Amino acid sequence: MGVEERRQQLIGVALDLFSRRSPDEVSIDEIATAAGISRPLVYHYFPGKLSLYEAALKRASEDLASRFAEPHEGPLGARLLRVMGRFFDFVDEHGPGFSALMRGGPAVSVGEPPSMSHVSATNALIDSVRQAAYDQILSHLGVAEASPRLELAVRSWISLVESTALIWLDGRRIPRAELEIQLVHDFAALAAVSAAYDEDMAALLRAMVKEEPADGPFAELVGRLIALGS
């Protein structure tokens, strides 16, 4: 293999192993065996497990960010539900790796002391995922520049999605499909609360629900809320 091809192979192998187990449980020897090369050859391409882990995190963050991309077709509620499906596909497939990424990476548990540059790089990866999600949501709302209340609502929702996924990974005690629809409902609820305080948000909320079908996620939320009072 060429140098870059071998590097990409090692990143893929490491990402697969880190996705199934905590990175501190994965050794360089195991990565070498899975890649079909010797341990010294791994070090030829990466100076240590930390650098290989950082490269795997970068690929994972790019993959995760891409899960928020969605064609601007159909009702918003259905679009968000598809996004949540792809997001939880990633979470389901890369449990330990997702936890490590969202918690800042296990820099202290990969056999090497963390450096400020590593912490900064990891934080930048996390921020890139959050920003990609934020930009996608604004695009679906047809908003070029968010008002303060809209920014608060969207960023709060993204944080809620992250924390919900992390909690879900600890035992998967709530059916995944229920969480996906609940998070779509949470988005509508956050927008509705903001709309109660701001006319611009109220106009945006009206536009959001105008094209929603009677059997869509937002309509389901309204039905559930009405049922609570009966």
Secondary structure, 3 states (H helix, E strand, C coil): CCHHHHHHHHHHHHHHHHHHCCHHHCCHHHHHHHHCCCHHHHHHHCCCHHHHHHHHHHHHHHHHHHCCCCCCCCCHHHHHHHHHHHHHHHHHHCHHHHHHHHCCCCHHHCCCCCCHHHHHHHHHHHHHHHHHHHHHHHHHHCCCCCCHHHHHHHHHHHHHHHHHHHHHHCCCCCCHHHHHHHHHHHHHHHHHHHHCCCHHHHHHHHHHHHCCCCCCHHHHHHHHHHHHCC
